[in-house]
Amino acid sequence: MNRFSFREHVPSILVAGLSAAFGVALLQTTAALTVSIDADSVTGRSHTVALLLFVLAFVFIAIAVYVGAVVTSNTFATIIAGRTRTIALLRLIGSSAAAQRRSVAREGLLVGVIGGVLGAVLGTVLAWALVSIGEATGALPKLAYQYATPVLLVPIVGVVLTTWLASWIGSRRVLTVSPMQAIGAAGELSRDETMARRGRNAAAIVLFAVGIALLVLGVIVGLITPFGVLIGLVGGIVSFSGLVLGAHLVMPVALRVVGRAFGRSAASRLAAENAVRNPERSSRSTIGLVIGVTLVTMFAVAIGGYEQMLNAAQAADPTRYQGIQTQLNITVTVFSVLTGFSALIAAVGMVNNLSLSVLQRTRELGLLRALGFTGRQVRAMILAESAQLTTAAVVLGLILGAFYGWAGAQSLLGSIDGSSGLVVPVFPWLVIAIIVVAAIILTIVASVAPSRRATRVAPVTALAVE
């Protein structure tokens, strides 16, 4: 049985804590905004904005929990990849695969509980701070806002359960570890091996196709009622799940295209081959960033459509929507801050998985050193590999985010009175520029520190590492 290593699971606890904090703070701030809207003599007469806030709150909570689950699943899968020999040795001396997997699941449950409790405290403090700032600046009236309600258990319990489930899913590789791997080679699955898993590949394609169909249905229903966004939410989650499940089919293609832009030096060519040779490792390292970029872009595109449609509705019916601009500005600010939590969750997952990936390849790096690669060349290779992974993830995330953002805005706002019913996509160029700069910083953070540690190990010592 594996002992729980707090240090090993700090990133997973951080992800679970951020997910819970996101949900708790979102519910509390949404409740405060709703109280503020109801107390207003003008906007309180219309339930449209309050309804949209209610729907958006649960949409973003579902997104946050989903992001945390995907990132946690990939983190546990990366941890298991590094434990393969240890698990194989335990199998060799009599432990069963099922027992090892249950042990990992217990670790996931403990991570979820710790993260959920910490997140509840952090989320409450954040919500209180946001409301206090709003009151101090006059953006929110001084009213009796409630912070402790039973509904807050929804994101907390959701995070605990999804973290537990994510650890179970992420540890599925335990079932494929044989006792003989304790004395033989134990590495990542090759591209041919991942392509040969027809059941998983077919499931990924079906999920993606069904999800896109639900998104289209959500857009159509959104022309009648804003609850069409709930159908779109399910479609977005299902289609993105298909993409996550089939990332090993998508990322090698993107990485080959991106790799050609990084030159033909030995370090760049090796980086390109490393990124493509192990699709599962590459997809685990990049999917967190894909999620983060998709979320930020999606929110920026959706909020642009949100502002555009409400302004059009206000122009068509000034009396009904009088004074809505102030509430709109507050709403955009609050949701911008909270959406940053999802991006942070994804960034933590990306940095953690890339760092673990490099540290678990000490033998590979030692072999390169023994064959004549200098420490500088190894660092250049790791940086180039990280840059290729980051570039591919950013491009894919921008495309997905623009599409999901438009579909979400259309399904939520297509039925607003006074609007044309069609949301024109709004492309946030400033947000895109910020994403690119943030991606460059993430690439450096995720590659420089572990590569420096790896190159400090002598080639002979690295080759002896098990």
VENTA-V797966 format. One line per field, one symbol per residue. ss: DSSP state (h for helix, s for strand, l for the rest). phi: phi as a letter, one per 30 degrees, with the letter a starting at -180 (. if undefined). A space follows every 10 residues. Layout:
# VENTA-V797966
ss->???
phi->???
This chain:
# VENTA-V797966
ss->lllllllllh hhhhhhhhhh hhhhhhhhhh hhhhhhhhhl llhhhllhhh hhhhhhhhhh hhhhhhhhhh hhhhhhhhhh hhlhhhhhhh hhllllhhhh hhhhhhhhhh hhhhhhhhhh hhhhhhhhhh hhhhhhhlll lllllllllh hhhhhhhhhh hhhhhhhhhh lhhhhhllhh hhllllllll hhhhhllhhh hhhhhhhhhh hhhhhhhhhh hllllllhhh hhhhhhhhhh hhhhhlhhhh hhhhhhhhhh hhlllhhhhh hhhhhhhlhh hhhhhhhhhh hhhhhhhhhh hhhhhhhhhh hhhhhhllll lllhhhhhhh hhhhhhhhhh hhhhhhhhhh hhhhhhhhhl lhhhhhhhhh llllhhhhhh hhhhhhhhhh hhhhhhhhhh hhhhhhhhhh hhhlllllll llllllllhh hhhhhhhhhh hhhhhhhhhh hhhhhlllhh hhhhll
phi->.dddcdddce dddddddddd dedddddddd dddddddddd dcdddccddd ddddddeddd ddddddeedd ddeddddddd edcedddddd ddcjdcdddd dddddddddd eddddddddd dddddddddd dddddddidb ddbddcccbe dddedddddd dddddddddd cddedcdced ddcbdbbddd dddddddddd ddddddeddd dddddddddd dddcbddddd dddddddddd dddddcdddc dedddddded dcicdedddd dddddcdced dddddcddde dddedddedd dddddddddd ddddddbedd cdiddddddd ddddddddde ddddeddedd dddddddddd cedddddddd djddeddddd dddddddddd dddddddddd dddddddddd ddcdcddicd jccdeccddd dddddddddd ddedddcddd dddddddded dddddc
